């Protein structure tokens, strides 16, 4: 029996493994909270974030992207800063961006307590 590996065998194994890979898997963009306070969070790493886009933190708090800086984004929190800490990870939604309509902005300014239900 030969100890040499045949290139055709390696090719066959690699091809089989590649065919088993789930090509439908989508990767989200993950950012890191730099600072949080006074209802505002600064997040590094969300290069594809858009103004007025909705984000959701791990604790369920929603936020609206407002400031688009070169190396970070600023977002206004639609809830308490409790449970949101520096270094926490936050991901952009996998679906098409969710932005806020003018009707939702009206509701947000008129009745902040019901804004989350209207925006979602």
MMTF fields as JSON, N, C-alpha, C and O atoms, coordinates in Angstrom:
{
  "mmtfVersion": "1.0.0",
  "mmtfProducer": "UNKNOWN",
  "numBonds": 479,
  "numAtoms": 480,
  "numGroups": 120,
  "numChains": 1,
  "numModels": 1,
  "chainsPerModel": [1],
  "groupsPerChain": [120],
  "chainIdList": ["A"],
  "bondAtomList": [4, 2, 8, 6, 12, 10, 16, 14, 20, 18, 24, 22, 28, 26, 32, 30, 36, 34, 40, 38, 44, 42, 48, 46, 52, 50, 56, 54, 60, 58, 64, 62, 68, 66, 72, 70, 76, 74, 80, 78, 84, 82, 88, 86, 92, 90, 96, 94, 100, 98, 104, 102, 108, 106, 112, 110, 116, 114, 120, 118, 124, 122, 128, 126, 132, 130, 136, 134, 140, 138, 144, 142, 148, 146, 152, 150, 156, 154, 160, 158, 164, 162, 168, 166, 172, 170, 176, 174, 180, 178, 184, 182, 188, 186, 192, 190, 196, 194, 200, 198, 204, 202, 208, 206, 212, 210, 216, 214, 220, 218, 224, 222, 228, 226, 232, 230, 236, 234, 240, 238, 244, 242, 248, 246, 252, 250, 256, 254, 260, 258, 264, 262, 268, 266, 272, 270, 276, 274, 280, 278, 284, 282, 288, 286, 292, 290, 296, 294, 300, 298, 304, 302, 308, 306, 312, 310, 316, 314, 320, 318, 324, 322, 328, 326, 332, 330, 336, 334, 340, 338, 344, 342, 348, 346, 352, 350, 356, 354, 360, 358, 364, 362, 368, 366, 372, 370, 376, 374, 380, 378, 384, 382, 388, 386, 392, 390, 396, 394, 400, 398, 404, 402, 408, 406, 412, 410, 416, 414, 420, 418, 424, 422, 428, 426, 432, 430, 436, 434, 440, 438, 444, 442, 448, 446, 452, 450, 456, 454, 460, 458, 464, 462, 468, 466, 472, 470, 476, 474],
  "bondOrderList": [1, 1, 1, 1, 1, 1, 1, 1, 1, 1, 1, 1, 1, 1, 1, 1, 1, 1, 1, 1, 1, 1, 1, 1, 1, 1, 1, 1, 1, 1, 1, 1, 1, 1, 1, 1, 1, 1, 1, 1, 1, 1, 1, 1, 1, 1, 1, 1, 1, 1, 1, 1, 1, 1, 1, 1, 1, 1, 1, 1, 1, 1, 1, 1, 1, 1, 1, 1, 1, 1, 1, 1, 1, 1, 1, 1, 1, 1, 1, 1, 1, 1, 1, 1, 1, 1, 1, 1, 1, 1, 1, 1, 1, 1, 1, 1, 1, 1, 1, 1, 1, 1, 1, 1, 1, 1, 1, 1, 1, 1, 1, 1, 1, 1, 1, 1, 1, 1, 1],
  "groupList": [{"groupName": "UNK", "atomNameList": ["N", "CA", "C", "O"], "elementList": ["N", "C", "C", "O"], "formalChargeList": [0, 0, 0, 0], "bondAtomList": [1, 0, 2, 1, 3, 2], "bondOrderList": [1, 1, 2], "singleLetterCode": "X", "chemCompType": "L-PEPTIDE LINKING"}],
  "groupTypeList": [0, 0, 0, 0, 0, 0, 0, 0, 0, 0, 0, 0, 0, 0, 0, 0, 0, 0, 0, 0, 0, 0, 0, 0, 0, 0, 0, 0, 0, 0, 0, 0, 0, 0, 0, 0, 0, 0, 0, 0, 0, 0, 0, 0, 0, 0, 0, 0, 0, 0, 0, 0, 0, 0, 0, 0, 0, 0, 0, 0, 0, 0, 0, 0, 0, 0, 0, 0, 0, 0, 0, 0, 0, 0, 0, 0, 0, 0, 0, 0, 0, 0, 0, 0, 0, 0, 0, 0, 0, 0, 0, 0, 0, 0, 0, 0, 0, 0, 0, 0, 0, 0, 0, 0, 0, 0, 0, 0, 0, 0, 0, 0, 0, 0, 0, 0, 0, 0, 0, 0],
  "groupIdList": [1, 2, 3, 4, 5, 6, 7, 8, 9, 10, 11, 12, 13, 14, 15, 16, 17, 18, 19, 20, 21, 22, 23, 24, 25, 26, 27, 28, 29, 30, 31, 32, 33, 34, 35, 36, 37, 38, 39, 40, 41, 42, 43, 44, 45, 46, 47, 48, 49, 50, 51, 52, 53, 54, 55, 56, 57, 58, 59, 60, 61, 62, 63, 64, 65, 66, 67, 68, 69, 70, 71, 72, 73, 74, 75, 76, 77, 78, 79, 80, 81, 82, 83, 84, 85, 86, 87, 88, 89, 90, 91, 92, 93, 94, 95, 96, 97, 98, 99, 100, 101, 102, 103, 104, 105, 106, 107, 108, 109, 110, 111, 112, 113, 114, 115, 116, 117, 118, 119, 120],
  "secStructList": [7, 7, 7, 7, 7, 7, 2, 2, 2, 2, 2, 2, 2, 2, 2, 2, 2, 2, 2, 2, 1, 7, 6, 6, 7, 7, 7, 7, 7, 3, 3, 3, 3, 3, 3, 3, 3, 6, 6, 3, 3, 3, 3, 3, 1, 7, 6, 6, 7, 7, 6, 6, 5, 3, 3, 3, 7, 6, 6, 1, 7, 3, 3, 3, 3, 3, 3, 3, 7, 1, 1, 3, 3, 3, 3, 3, 3, 1, 1, 7, 1, 6, 6, 7, 7, 6, 6, 7, 3, 3, 3, 7, 7, 1, 1, 1, 7, 7, 5, 7, 7, 2, 2, 2, 2, 2, 2, 2, 2, 2, 7, 4, 4, 4, 2, 2, 2, 2, 2, 7],
  "xCoordList": [0.825, 0.0, 0.884, 1.88, 0.535, 1.337, 0.941, -0.24, 1.959, 1.711, 1.516, 1.295, 1.591, 1.435, -0.045, -0.879, -0.328, -1.691, -1.845, -1.026, -2.901, -3.153, -3.927, -4.909, -3.479, -4.171, -5.651, -6.463, -6.013, -7.423, -8.262, -9.426, -7.686, -8.416, -8.64, -9.718, -7.618, -7.739, -8.793, -9.632, -8.753, -9.729, -11.144, -12.056, -11.336, -12.659, -13.185, -14.353, -12.321, -12.72, -13.061, -14.071, -12.226, -12.488, -13.781, -14.566, -14.0, -15.209, -16.441, -17.439, -16.38, -17.501, -17.781, -18.939, -16.744, -16.928, -17.47, -18.3, -17.008, -17.501, -18.968, -19.702, -19.4, -20.799, -21.711, -22.895, -21.18, -21.966, -22.072, -22.865, -21.287, -21.321, -22.638, -23.089, -23.25, -24.505, -24.19, -23.758, -24.405, -24.088, -25.124, -24.919, -26.237, -27.26, -26.945, -27.685, -25.87, -25.517, -25.121, -24.325, -25.688, -25.357, -24.623, -24.95, -23.649, -22.895, -23.319, -23.392, -23.597, -23.957, -22.706, -21.631, -22.866, -21.759, -21.839, -22.881, -20.761, -20.758, -19.926, -18.817, -20.473, -19.774, -19.572, -20.098, -18.805, -18.504, -18.875, -18.531, -19.571, -19.955, -18.702, -17.99, -18.447, -17.309, -17.668, -16.96, -18.79, -19.259, -20.774, -21.433, -21.306, -22.754, -23.046, -22.415, -24.008, -24.398, -25.334, -25.294, -26.172, -27.123, -28.0, -28.356, -28.35, -29.239, -28.594, -29.288, -27.265, -26.542, -25.459, -24.791, -25.29, -24.198, -23.37, -23.906, -22.064, -21.144, -20.656, -20.228, -20.724, -20.408, -19.36, -19.491, -18.324, -17.256, -17.511, -17.913, -17.281, -17.309, -18.529, -18.575, -19.511, -20.704, -20.568, -21.268, -19.667, -19.353, -20.515, -20.566, -21.443, -22.561, -23.851, -24.917, -23.765, -24.95, -25.423, -24.623, -26.719, -27.313, -28.016, -28.479, -28.094, -28.801, -30.253, -30.869, -30.796, -32.175, -32.422, -33.573, -31.382, -31.538, -31.757, -31.174, -32.596, -32.863, -31.849, -31.516, -31.372, -30.471, -31.105, -31.916, -30.741, -31.219, -30.039, -29.269, -29.907, -28.837, -29.219, -30.374, -28.241, -28.46, -29.566, -30.27, -29.73, -30.756, -32.13, -33.076, -32.251, -33.531, -33.773, -34.748, -32.921, -33.071, -32.862, -31.896, -33.78, -33.684, -32.939, -32.889, -32.359, -31.639, -31.785, -32.016, -31.646, -31.717, -30.354, -29.811, -29.799, -28.512, -28.723, -29.59, -27.914, -28.05, -26.779, -26.84, -25.653, -24.375, -23.572, -23.352, -23.142, -22.295, -20.912, -20.667, -20.026, -18.65, -17.795, -18.258, -16.567, -15.681, -15.365, -15.297, -15.174, -14.762, -15.771, -15.516, -16.912, -17.939, -19.279, -19.353, -20.343, -21.677, -22.233, -21.938, -23.039, -23.724, -25.185, -25.784, -25.764, -27.175, -27.884, -27.308, -29.139, -29.987, -30.728, -31.364, -30.64, -31.285, -32.763, -33.14, -33.592, -35.028, -35.396, -36.416, -34.569, -34.781, -33.64, -32.817, -33.606, -32.608, -31.218, -31.07, -30.204, -28.825, -28.41, -27.335, -29.268, -28.958, -28.803, -29.653, -27.756, -27.51, -26.711, -26.359, -26.42, -25.586, -24.245, -24.177, -23.187, -21.871, -20.844, -21.002, -19.789, -18.677, -18.113, -17.972, -17.794, -17.259, -18.314, -17.982, -19.585, -20.677, -20.744, -20.443, -21.132, -21.258, -22.682, -23.644, -22.797, -24.095, -23.972, -22.958, -24.993, -24.936, -25.98, -27.072, -25.631, -26.61, -27.57, -27.167, -28.823, -29.778, -29.342, -28.729, -29.661, -29.328, -30.237, -29.837, -31.458, -32.413, -32.076, -31.145, -32.847, -32.661, -32.798, -33.522, -32.115, -32.087, -33.494, -34.342, -33.704, -34.972, -34.765, -34.058, -35.382, -35.235, -36.579, -37.625, -36.526, -37.71, -38.403, -37.769, -39.719, -40.505, -40.847, -40.666, -41.34, -41.714, -42.887, -42.978, -43.788, -44.902, -44.383, -44.882, -43.393, -42.827, -42.111, -42.173, -41.428, -40.77, -41.797, -41.543, -42.962, -44.024, -44.48, -44.649, -44.677, -45.104, -44.036, -44.344, -42.777, -41.669, -41.633, -41.434, -41.823, -41.761, -43.018, -42.958, -44.155, -45.4, -45.585, -46.013, -45.266, -45.485, -44.298, -44.367, -43.223, -42.026, -42.267, -41.576, -43.225, -43.445, -43.979, -43.804, -44.627, -45.169, -44.345, -44.731, -43.227, -42.418, -41.927, -41.932, -41.503, -40.946, -41.986, -41.663, -43.226, -44.261, -44.552, -44.815, -44.509, -44.788, -43.664, -43.914, -42.424, -41.278, -41.102, -40.596, -41.51, -41.238, -42.338, -42.296],
  "yCoordList": [-1.162, 0.0, 1.245, 1.296, 2.23, 3.428, 4.478, 4.643, 5.202, 6.256, 7.605, 8.604, 7.655, 8.916, 9.248, 8.383, 10.527, 11.003, 11.429, 12.178, 10.945, 11.294, 12.614, 12.8, 13.524, 14.812, 14.663, 15.468, 13.659, 13.474, 13.12, 13.513, 12.387, 12.047, 13.29, 13.484, 14.125, 15.366, 16.263, 16.835, 16.386, 17.203, 16.699, 17.497, 15.401, 14.817, 15.123, 15.478, 14.986, 15.247, 16.725, 17.053, 17.61, 19.044, 19.438, 20.223, 18.912, 19.209, 18.753, 19.473, 17.582, 17.056, 17.955, 18.252, 18.382, 19.232, 20.605, 21.165, 21.146, 22.444, 22.386, 23.354, 21.267, 21.121, 21.039, 21.363, 20.614, 20.501, 21.818, 21.925, 22.823, 24.113, 24.805, 24.804, 25.391, 26.119, 27.494, 28.397, 27.644, 28.918, 29.991, 31.152, 29.631, 30.6, 31.342, 32.247, 30.979, 31.636, 33.073, 33.359, 33.979, 35.387, 35.836, 35.412, 36.678, 37.203, 38.634, 39.438, 38.945, 40.314, 41.109, 40.551, 42.393, 43.283, 43.577, 44.011, 43.349, 43.5, 44.706, 44.905, 45.508, 46.663, 46.509, 45.586, 47.423, 47.419, 48.764, 49.808, 48.747, 49.981, 50.633, 50.033, 51.865, 52.625, 53.364, 53.283, 54.09, 54.843, 54.792, 54.61, 54.953, 55.037, 55.97, 55.88, 56.864, 57.789, 58.855, 59.204, 59.368, 60.426, 60.059, 60.928, 58.784, 58.346, 58.202, 58.035, 58.265, 58.161, 57.094, 56.99, 56.31, 55.331, 55.579, 55.896, 55.433, 55.506, 54.1, 53.401, 53.685, 52.314, 52.303, 52.998, 51.51, 51.351, 50.087, 49.067, 50.143, 48.936, 48.735, 47.764, 49.598, 49.447, 50.317, 51.318, 49.929, 50.742, 50.873, 51.837, 49.926, 49.975, 50.494, 50.383, 51.054, 51.611, 52.834, 53.564, 53.04, 54.183, 55.079, 54.609, 56.351, 57.289, 56.858, 56.411, 56.987, 56.627, 55.121, 54.689, 54.33, 52.871, 52.433, 52.993, 51.437, 50.904, 49.823, 48.965, 49.885, 48.863, 48.286, 48.947, 47.062, 46.473, 45.907, 45.101, 46.341, 45.844, 44.481, 44.064, 43.793, 42.458, 42.427, 41.424, 43.516, 43.542, 43.938, 44.071, 44.128, 44.456, 45.938, 46.307, 46.794, 48.24, 48.587, 48.154, 49.373, 49.818, 51.142, 51.875, 51.445, 52.701, 53.139, 52.322, 54.436, 55.01, 55.588, 56.391, 55.183, 55.719, 57.164, 57.464, 58.061, 59.485, 60.072, 60.755, 59.818, 60.388, 59.341, 58.24, 59.677, 58.782, 59.404, 60.253, 58.987, 59.467, 58.502, 57.426, 58.88, 58.029, 56.709, 55.666, 56.746, 55.539, 55.041, 54.037, 55.717, 55.238, 55.859, 56.802, 55.31, 55.879, 56.23, 55.575, 57.273, 57.649, 57.286, 57.498, 56.743, 56.389, 56.854, 56.877, 57.221, 57.652, 56.426, 55.708, 56.194, 55.03, 55.301, 56.397, 54.315, 54.421, 53.658, 52.971, 53.788, 53.105, 53.425, 54.299, 52.715, 52.948, 52.511, 51.601, 53.177, 52.769, 51.602, 51.029, 51.256, 50.134, 48.85, 48.532, 48.141, 46.893, 47.054, 46.059, 48.285, 48.531, 49.033, 50.058, 48.312, 48.643, 48.793, 48.254, 49.533, 49.665, 48.283, 47.465, 48.024, 46.734, 45.748, 44.716, 46.044, 45.161, 45.128, 46.121, 44.009, 43.848, 44.16, 43.889, 44.737, 45.001, 44.72, 45.055, 44.112, 43.725, 44.48, 44.771, 44.789, 45.337, 44.22, 43.058, 44.544, 43.514, 42.854, 43.497, 41.567, 40.851, 41.261, 41.218, 41.657, 42.026, 43.411, 44.073, 43.816, 45.162, 46.158, 45.914, 47.259, 48.212, 48.679, 48.901, 48.815, 49.3, 50.747, 51.036, 51.652, 53.066, 53.613, 52.993, 54.761, 55.35, 56.268, 57.112, 56.096, 56.941, 58.254, 58.393, 59.209, 60.503, 60.345, 61.094, 59.395, 59.147, 58.661, 59.069, 57.802, 57.298, 58.409, 58.46, 59.304, 60.441, 61.29, 61.753, 61.504, 62.288, 61.624, 62.292, 60.328, 59.583, 59.629, 59.788, 59.492, 59.513, 60.832, 60.842, 61.938, 63.24, 63.51, 64.214, 62.962, 63.215, 62.301, 62.751, 61.029, 60.049, 59.104, 57.99, 59.502, 58.668, 57.288, 56.337, 57.155, 55.866, 54.81, 53.619, 55.209, 54.244, 54.166, 53.486, 54.85, 54.913, 53.547, 53.249, 52.707, 51.403, 50.562, 49.916, 50.557, 49.76, 50.289, 49.502, 51.607, 52.204, 51.946, 51.738, 51.957, 51.821, 50.414, 50.21, 49.452, 48.047, 47.525, 46.369],
  "zCoordList": [0.0, 0.0, 0.0, 0.722, -0.789, -0.938, 0.095, 0.403, 0.64, 1.611, 0.94, 1.624, -0.358, -1.076, -1.258, -1.527, -1.1, -1.295, -2.743, -3.276, -3.371, -4.758, -4.826, -4.108, -5.689, -5.827, -6.148, -5.691, -6.917, -7.278, -6.049, -5.961, -5.109, -3.879, -3.027, -2.465, -2.938, -2.169, -2.814, -2.118, -4.126, -4.849, -4.614, -4.397, -4.653, -4.438, -3.033, -2.867, -2.025, -0.64, -0.449, 0.173, -0.979, -0.862, -1.575, -1.043, -2.741, -3.491, -2.723, -2.665, -2.143, -1.362, -0.146, 0.148, 0.548, 1.722, 1.343, 2.059, 0.227, -0.216, -0.62, -0.424, -1.18, -1.569, -0.355, -0.448, 0.77, 1.996, 2.754, 3.69, 2.368, 3.036, 2.727, 1.582, 3.733, 3.567, 2.983, 3.7, 1.703, 1.047, 1.346, 0.994, 1.99, 2.345, 3.632, 4.018, 4.297, 5.541, 5.276, 4.382, 6.069, 5.935, 7.182, 8.291, 7.004, 8.126, 8.365, 7.435, 9.611, 9.932, 10.261, 10.482, 10.287, 10.621, 12.112, 12.603, 12.827, 14.281, 14.684, 14.188, 15.589, 16.12, 17.616, 18.238, 18.182, 19.61, 20.206, 19.651, 21.329, 22.002, 22.582, 23.387, 22.163, 22.672, 23.951, 24.955, 23.894, 25.058, 25.098, 24.074, 26.274, 26.439, 27.607, 28.66, 27.41, 28.463, 27.94, 26.761, 28.814, 28.462, 27.271, 26.476, 27.14, 26.075, 24.714, 23.711, 24.667, 23.397, 23.517, 24.546, 22.468, 22.423, 21.175, 20.113, 21.311, 20.168, 19.913, 20.831, 18.642, 18.274, 17.174, 16.166, 17.379, 16.397, 15.591, 16.15, 14.283, 13.461, 12.594, 11.84, 12.662, 11.826, 10.587, 10.436, 9.709, 8.523, 7.543, 6.779, 7.552, 6.609, 7.227, 6.621, 8.419, 9.057, 8.279, 7.694, 8.285, 7.595, 8.604, 9.644, 8.3, 9.169, 9.314, 8.347, 10.503, 10.855, 10.871, 10.933, 10.818, 10.87, 12.314, 13.243, 12.484, 13.817, 14.174, 13.356, 15.402, 15.936, 17.189, 17.838, 17.53, 18.776, 19.542, 19.019, 20.798, 21.66, 22.213, 22.124, 22.784, 23.329, 24.375, 24.5, 25.131, 26.175, 25.645, 26.421, 24.335, 23.723, 23.511, 22.857, 24.039, 23.85, 22.388, 21.76, 21.861, 20.475, 20.425, 21.413, 19.266, 19.068, 17.617, 16.725, 17.399, 16.057, 15.719, 16.477, 14.582, 14.131, 13.71, 12.889, 14.286, 13.976, 13.369, 12.347, 13.978, 13.539, 12.787, 13.29, 11.6, 10.825, 10.722, 9.865, 11.584, 11.573, 10.758, 10.38, 10.492, 9.697, 10.398, 9.748, 11.711, 12.42, 13.446, 14.111, 13.596, 14.514, 14.155, 13.367, 14.752, 14.574, 15.945, 16.945, 15.965, 17.193, 17.058, 16.004, 18.11, 18.051, 19.319, 20.406, 19.146, 20.244, 20.751, 19.98, 22.051, 22.653, 22.884, 23.299, 22.618, 22.848, 24.112, 24.167, 25.1, 26.373, 27.307, 27.037, 28.39, 29.42, 28.969, 28.153, 29.515, 29.251, 30.144, 29.968, 31.103, 31.997, 31.184, 30.352, 31.417, 30.706, 29.425, 28.792, 29.029, 27.858, 28.377, 29.055, 28.057, 28.595, 27.491, 26.396, 27.794, 26.857, 26.57, 27.479, 25.319, 24.922, 24.47, 23.888, 24.725, 24.299, 22.781, 22.118, 22.246, 20.796, 20.359, 21.079, 19.158, 18.556, 17.065, 16.453, 16.48, 15.071, 14.264, 14.753, 13.028, 12.094, 11.724, 11.664, 11.475, 11.064, 9.758, 8.906, 9.605, 8.376, 7.227, 6.064, 7.558, 6.518, 5.976, 6.433, 5.007, 4.464, 5.603, 6.569, 5.49, 6.597, 6.957, 6.093, 8.233, 8.755, 9.159, 10.124, 8.421, 8.739, 9.206, 9.013, 9.811, 10.415, 9.427, 8.793, 9.301, 8.408, 9.102, 10.312, 8.332, 8.918, 9.879, 10.851, 9.636, 10.557, 11.908, 12.956, 11.875, 13.123, 13.876, 15.104, 13.156, 13.816, 14.537, 15.649, 13.922, 14.554, 15.844, 16.865, 15.8, 16.983, 18.056, 19.237, 17.651, 18.605, 19.365, 20.58, 18.665, 19.342, 20.157, 21.165, 19.737, 20.449, 21.659, 22.722, 21.494, 22.564, 22.67, 22.151, 23.316, 23.394, 23.988, 23.622, 24.89, 25.544, 24.592, 24.847, 23.497, 22.552, 21.277, 20.326, 21.253, 20.03, 19.6, 18.406, 20.53, 20.155, 19.427, 18.431, 19.903, 19.253, 17.848, 16.939, 17.657, 16.361, 15.374, 14.187, 15.857, 14.966, 14.453, 13.35, 15.235, 14.86, 13.982, 13.561]
}
